[in-house]
């Protein structure tokens, strides 16, 4: 007998727009993409303009009645709210509507649980979910207190939802301890594998901007690529050669998003640290997205919160082949389509130019018998070779990080 595919949840999207709300329509469209990424079918949408949130239901009583009618007419399984719900609002909505209710934060957490692949990634998601659920353990609604499948139920599992606060806190402490061990071990392995002198590049950007495609372009890698939000969650570091033997590493991490749950920022701190200790950031932006300026501003805000604004940045406006009437707003920048192989050389050349700005330049005049020493130096310095004279002596211009100047000692008498 053939197994039947699980029934796709029919969801109703709802959001409250306050006077100070910015980009509300774009946020609701993004919520729809999040729901689709989680495997749901968006059957209906609704919204309400209010001067402030209702303390009991978030929305007004008249709109609550409208939602009840939509739920019945459209056979809705789940209500997804674009705003963050307090425990009281969450429970009241579930009781009044008699169906499962998720807010934007819980939906994002669920997607992270769906996409986490590594042991560390799964621990980080579980920690974030438990942190989110902790204040909601008392008086939780009917649909959170029963065994249920579908979106919003992945991760810790129903048995953990029934644990008391003390047990939840104990479990969170255990997970944090395990994550610290993993982080320490990764740091040691990273230092052994890469060495302190290797030039490090980190990829950052809004989710689905094309970071993994950039990673594959530069490293000939096989990072998972999909046209969906949060396709990549676990950090990945690979080696690349930009010019000759010059070695660098490239690290891809989770994408940012509007209203990223604070629980996730804290839980993924160790993963984001992969990009906190780099020499340069590649800020990847989807140039074809009408909301790209809002997205790039949000990424910059999060970089500031993570104390990463002092790291030199090169902005990569990706998917430029799909963009219309595009004007860059961040500098320095490069425009390309990462799916085109010709973009690799273009990006490499721009990276080399930006790295040279950070390095110190030296001119070396080498006799023919000393050329062999350049191979090892080329791992840490960008070398431009001049023409050799009749005796075989050659002038070489070396760009090298100030902390690596000691490697030039063998080239001076």
N, C-alpha and C positions, 0 to 999 in steps of 0.2 A: 504494500500500500504506500502510495506517495504521501510524503509529509506535506501538510498544508502550510502556506506562509502565514505568519502571525498577522492578525488583523491590525491594520494601520489606524492609529488613533486619530480621531477627528477632533481638532482643537479649535477653540475660539480665542482669538487674540484681543486683548483689551489694554488700553492705556489711558491714564489721566494726564491731560495737558494743562500745566500751570502757566500763569502769565510769564514766568521766567524760563519756561522750558524752551530750549533751543534745539533746532533740527528734530522736532518731534516726528515728522513724517518719515525722515530717514531712519530714526530709531525704531519706528514700528516696522519698516521694511526689513531692517536688520533682524528684528525679533522673528519675523516670518522665516528668514533664512536660518536662524538658529533652530526654530521648530522643525524645519525640513531636515536640517543636519541631524537632529535627534530622531528622525524617522517618522515624524507626524505629518498628517495632511491638514493644511490650514483650510478649514471649511468656512470660516467667517471672521470678520474683524469688527471691532467697535471701539469707540473712544468717547471721552467726555472732557470738556473744558471746565475747569473749576479754579476758583481763587486759592483754594487750599485743599489738602486731602481730608476726607472724612475720617475721623479717628476710629470709627467702628468698622466701616466697610471699604475705605479708601474712596469710594464713589457714592453718589447720592442714591436715595431710595427709588427715585423714578428710573434711573439708569439700571439699577439692580433688577427692577421688574422687566425692563427691556432685555437684559441678558437672559433672564429666565425664559422669555418668549423665544429668543434666538436659539437657546440650548435645546428647547423642545422641537422647534421647527427644523433645525439643522442636524439633529441627532448628535449633539456634541458629547464627547467623552471627557474632555479636559479643558479647563479655562487656564490660559497662560497670560499673566499680567505683566506688563512691561515695566512696572515700578517695583521697588522693593517693598514687600509687605511685612508689617510687624506681625509677631505671633498672634496677637489678638485679631487683626484684620484677616489674617490667613484662616484662622479657625472660624471666624464669623462668616466669611464667604463660602467656605465648604459647607457649613451647616445650612446657610440660606439657599444655596444653589443645589445642594445634594449631589455634588460631583467633585472630582479631584481638581485642586487648584495649585498651580505652580506660579512662582514669580520669576522674573528674569534671572535672578541670581541662581535659583535652584535649577533652572533650565541649563545655564552655562555649566554649573557643577556636574549636571548629568551628562553633558556632552564630553566634558573632560573624563568622566568615568568611562564613557564609551570608547574613547580614543587612546587612553593611557595604555602603553604596551610594556614598559619596563617595570621592574619591581619597585624602583624608586618612584616612578611616575604614579603608580597605583597607590603607593603609600601617601604621596602628597595629596592626591585627590581624596583619599579616604579621610585624611586629616582635615581638609577643607570642608568636607561634607559634615563631619562630626562637629566641627566648630560652628557651622551654620545651624545644625539641628539642635545643638545644646540648649539654647533658650526656648526652643519650640517643643521640648519634651513634655512639658506640663500642659494639660488641656488641649492636646493636639486634636485636629479634626478627624472625622470618621474615616476619611480616605487615606490619612497617614497612619492610622492605627490598625489598619487591616492589611493583610497580605495582598499586594497588588503588583501587576506587571506594568510594562510600558515606560514611557519617559518619566523621569523623576523618581524612579525606583531602583536605579542602578547604584552600585557602590556598596556602602556598608551593609545593606540588607535589612530586612524587617526585624530580625531578632535584635539588632543593635538599637533600633528605634525604641524598643521596649525596655532597654536598660535604664537604670536610674542615673542621675547626674554624676554621682560619684564614680560609677563604673565607666561612664563616658570619658570623664576627665582622666581617669587612670589609663584608659586606652590611648587617649591623645598624648599623654606623657610618654607612653611606651613608643608610639610612632615617632614622636619628636626625637627621642633618644636614638632610635634606629636610623632616622634620617641624618642626624649629626654624624653617626658612624660612617654612613655611606658618603656623606659630603667630605669628611676627612680623608677617607680612603681614595676618593676620586681626586682630591687635591694632590695627594702624594703620587698617585699614578700619573696625573697630568704633568707634574713637574719632572718625573722621571722620563716620561715619554717625549715630552716636547723640549725640555730644557728651558732655563730661565731666559735664554737669549733669543728664542724663536719669536718672530713677529706674529702677533695674534690679532685676528680680525673677527668681529662678532656681527651677526646678522640680527637686526631688529626691524620691527614694522608691524603694521596692523594685520590682523589675521586675514589670510587669503590674498596677501599682496604679491606673493610669488617668491618668498624667501627660499623655500626648498628647491624651486626651479633654478634660482640663482646658484644655490649650493651645488646642484647637479651640473650646471653649466661650467663652473670653475673647477670642479674636482672630478668630473666624469663619474659622479656617484650615482646611487640608486635610492635617494631619499624618496619617501612616499609623497606623491604629488596628487592633489585632488582639488576640484573646484568646489570646495566646501570650507566652512569655518572650522578652525582648529584642527586641520588635517595633521599637523605636527604638534606634539606636546612634549616629547622627551628631547632633551638637548642632544646634539650630535656634533662631534668635532672631527674634522678631516684635514689632512695635509694637502697643500698645493704648492706648485712651483710657479712663481710669477715671471721670473727672468733667470735663465741659466740654472744655477744650483740654489738660488735664493729661496729659502724655505719659509713658509708661513702656514698658519693654521686658520681654518674657518669654522666658526661655531654657529649652528642654527638653534634657535630656541623658540618657545611658544610665542604665538602672535598676541598682540594686545587687542583690546576691544573696549568700546564705550561701556562705562559702568562695570569694569572688571571687578568681581567680588573681592572685597578686602581680604576675605579668608584665603583666596587663591594667591594673592600677592604675597601674603605671609608664608603660605605653604610652599610656594614655588621659589622662595628666596634662594635656596641652594642651587636650583637649576638656573635661575637668572644670573647667579654669580659667575656662571660660565662666560657671560658677556660683560661682567663688571670689571674684569681684570684683563681686558684686551687693550691693544695699542690703537685700534681704529674700529669704528662702527660703520657698517653699511646699513643705512636706513632705507629700506625698500618700501616704495609707495606704488600703489596701483593707480597709474595716471589715467586710466580709463574710467575710474569710479567718479561719478559726479560729486561725491562727498570726500574726495581725496584731501582737500585742505583741512577739513574737520578732523579727518583721521590722522593726518600728519601732526596736527596740533595736539591731539590727544596723546600720541606716542611721545612727543617732546615733553609733555607734562609729566608722563609716567617716568621718563628718563630722569627728569629733575627730581622726582620723588625718590628714585633709586640712586641718586647721587652719581649719575653717569653723564651729566651734561658737559663735563670738562674733557671727556674723551673726544679726540678728533673724529669728525663724521664726514662721510661721503654719501650724499643722497642719490639713490638709484630710482629714477622714475621708470618703473617697469610697465609693460603692456602698452607702450607708446603707440604701437601699431593700431590699437583699438581706441585711442583717445581722439577727441575732436576739440579743436580750438584750445589746445593746452598751453599754459604758461607756467613755467617753474617758479616756485616761491622760496625754495631753500637753496643755499649755496654752501660749498661747491656741489655740483650735481652732474649726473650723466643720464641721458635718455636712451632707452633700449627696449627690446623685447627679448626676454630671457629664453624664449622658445626658439629663437633664431641663433644658429651656431656662430654666425658672424659676430654676434654680440660679445662672444668670449674674449676675442683679442681686444676689442674696444674697451671692455671693462678692465682687462688686465693692464692696458696702457694707462688708463685713468688711475687705477690703484697705484701703479708704480710712480706716477707723477705726484700723487698725494703722499705716498710714503717718503719720497725724496724731500718733501717739505719738512718732515719731522727729523730727518737725518742730517748729519754733519758731512760736508764734502771735503775730501782730501785728494790731492794729486800725487800719484806714486810713479816714479821713474825707475823701471825695473830692468836689470840686465837680463840677457837671455837665460842664464842659469837659474834665475829666481822665479821664472814664470810658473813653475810647478806648485808654488805655494798659494797661487791664486784660487785653486779649486776649493780648498777649505775655507778661505776667506769669502768666497762667493756664496756660501751658505748663509752668511750673516750680513753681507753687504751687497748693494746693487752696483755692479761694475760696468763702466763704459770704457771700452778699449780704444786707444788711439793707434795710429799707424806706427810700425816699428821702423827704426833707422837701419842703416847698413850693417851695424854691429849686432843687431838683434835686440837692442834695448827698446823698450816700449813704455809709453805713458799710459797709465790707467787712472781714471777718475773713479773714486770709491765713495759711495754714499752709505754711511753706517750710523747706527744709533749711538748717541753720545756714550751710553754705558758700555758699548762694545769697542770703544776706541783702542783699548789695550790689545786688541787683535791685530793692530797695525804695527806693533813694535817690531815684528820680524822683518818688516819691509823698510826699516830705516837703519842706517849704519850707526 
